[in-house]
Each structure stands twice: as structure tokens, then as C-alpha cells.
Amino acid sequence: METKEKQSPSNEHPRDRFKRLATLRTNGVLKRLKVLSNCSNRNIYEYEEQDIEKIFDEIERKVKEAKAKFHFPKKREFKL
């Protein structure tokens, strides 16, 4: 089964491809965050504050890392 992400015309403009994929991927991340927030129900789950800090510290670290890639792309090695 093909995903929506794989279905793209070969002549798709890079801007259109970015918008399509960024939208799909952002919505995927937002959906997964909503699913994660379901774990906050203390009637079903037991957790400590340090667990929450550990989870969100890692999420925030990865968000900063991803954002930095847009502002500071990898420097390419010098070639002649």
C-alpha cells in the first residue's frame, strides 16, 4: 500500500513538494503529540514529574535540532 507521501508527480515543483510533504509530516507529528498527551490521564497511568521532564526535554531537544537544520544547513566539504 502506498502512502500519500510517495504519490507525487515527477515534475512537481520543489516548493509544491515542500508544502505537501511538510504539511503531511507536521500533521503526523501533531497527531503523535496528541496521542502522547493521552498518557496524562492519571486514572489510567502512573508517572512521576521526572518522567514528564525527561520526555519533554528530549522532544524539545529534537525540535531545536530539526529547526536548526533549516537555519544552519550542514556545511559542505570543500571540493575543487
Contacts in CASP RR format, 6 or more apart in sequence:
PFRMAT RR
TARGET T0000
AUTHOR 0000-0000-0000
METHOD contacts of the structure
MODEL  1
METKEKQSPSNEHPRDRFKRLATLRTNGVLKRLKVLSNCSNRNIYEYEEQ
DIEKIFDEIERKVKEAKAKFHFPKKREFKL
4 24 0 8 1.000
5 21 0 8 1.000
5 24 0 8 1.000
5 25 0 8 1.000
8 17 0 8 1.000
8 20 0 8 1.000
12 20 0 8 1.000
36 55 0 8 1.000
39 45 0 8 1.000
39 47 0 8 1.000
END
